[in-house]
């Protein structure tokens, strides 16, 4: 029997394949046009099937936020992995070696000399060579200070046996959601200037820099204009969400470069008062880390409010229609990545037909 | 080799078994003393192992928030299930019948006559009898209006073949977190008065009411004083969290009836600036639905801030000690239920020793 949307038990995570396909093609075309590699961030989708589609569309591989996430992709046959958080501690380093045995081209990031030494010792003992990139501090999160400290760490890496210097990562997460294209452009250029300068200093010191990986969905068409950036690592563009939609595009109030492709399908399970309906999707069905509420996709005037772990409360008094127990509605999530991380599968839908069921194989892999 | 806390890859979800055991014993003693049944809410822990421990301590069964959650517990051999959200739609009703075949004493809730008819039709066709309780609307979430409408629905259930009337559920979730014991007591008494009155009306109409299930962790010792309440369904008391700690107890500023037993173990992965450290636990490691931040358990002066999906930023400038890359810290989560729902397992720890690893078997089961 053909699977259709009406057969799905709710809450269910749904991707609109027409929109998804267009989002993927647009990013592929952008990277091609700019002559850059792109290594989309798989922390957004956590699905090997989607990683394969990205690589088929021209991506050079994928980024994984954590080691355990990268392991899932490596075991599924995905290559070209960049693990964007440093691998700290003996136990994780042992697993990094196992990962490198499966997927030799994996790149690990380092921002701390002791960690480089630990990786080197372990790699040498195992008879392996690990690819390591410098994680540069461009504000707010992880990384080594750009300039002198980064050059010194690169030189240390070059001296250490068992390590191969793979270049630079400079990810300015806090810039991604700056509202207004021009403000965002200014913030990203400022944040990345020290990274570009570090690249120049390394080259001046005779060190080849094969990669400078940067950019989020919010800066994909900003960082791609920066001389010295070689690679884009956006993630959310595939699905989009309410948090990205509001940031504004080049000359547009909303960010419409990519389409809102991800929804949560929910069912009205109770109608306790006139004009009020309760759906079966609450804190465990949507991200809650942003100050936005889920938004009904095809039902204008329906206002969602959280009603605890398991429920949402809809005010449909302005919707011009009744909602009844059993009605099914789709909602855009506030933030795509943590929403996906709540589900075991994504239903890939075209019209009413479910064309594929993608296991979120790396769900929960935050280690 | 003995598993110790130091062996865990982080972020890891950890329960302090000494505290957990005391929390469990305290609730068991309270229910015994009051002569009430207790059916703890398993949406908090989602672990069959914990459900078994609760039943061994005297619980009459467990509550499950949704059908798919109940299925996991039934398949693990747990009996005495109460599914606290109505089962709506043909597909879910078919699965409810399958569940009732496995665990015949399961109780389903109903707040809508058409749903009662649908359950009756399906049960009759299958040759089964389903236990159904009325879900009463005591404010903000699901349920049928108390009083006349509830009595009419109970009478309809009694007339419908294939259904057995199991009593009442009256859950006032919005009362659970009212700050101050006296204010909370007042709010709960007000919210539940119509439920108690409905019970009286049903008995007046000659309808036996075997159960009135109510109470959260915040009202366990309030609702147990209400004449007519027969059963408590608290969940969070086992683990506790920052959101419950602040509500205050009987004569205490903090709610200390139960101990803070649940933590997330995280590792410092970067120290990009003096006084600042980045840990590997962010939006995907902690609940984010409450306006509280994770709190360091044994490291006073360390202040946690979210730094995106995968990271947290610690300010340790007031901690009187250094934090170094590789240091491991434990944090109390803001809200236990949605935190547990992010993890595949709970490490049950006594001192440094991991005594058990409990699969969060119903994780993600929100359907």
Interface residues (C-beta under 8 A of the other chain):
Chain A: X7 X9 X10 X11 X12 X43 X65 X66 X68 X85 X86 X88 X89 X91 X92 X95 X111 X112 X114 X115 X135 X137 X140 X141 X142 X143 X144 X145 X173 X267 X268 X269 X270 X271 X272 X273 X278 X280 X281 X283 X284 X285 X287 X288 X289 X306 X307 X308 X309 X310 X311 X313 X325 X326 X335 X337 X338 X341 X342 X343 X344 X363 X364 X366 X367
Chain B: X7 X9 X10 X11 X12 X43 X65 X66 X68 X85 X86 X88 X89 X91 X92 X95 X111 X112 X114 X115 X135 X137 X140 X141 X142 X143 X144 X145 X173 X267 X268 X269 X270 X271 X272 X273 X278 X280 X281 X283 X284 X285 X287 X288 X289 X306 X307 X308 X309 X310 X311 X313 X325 X326 X335 X337 X338 X341 X342 X343 X344 X363 X364 X366 X367
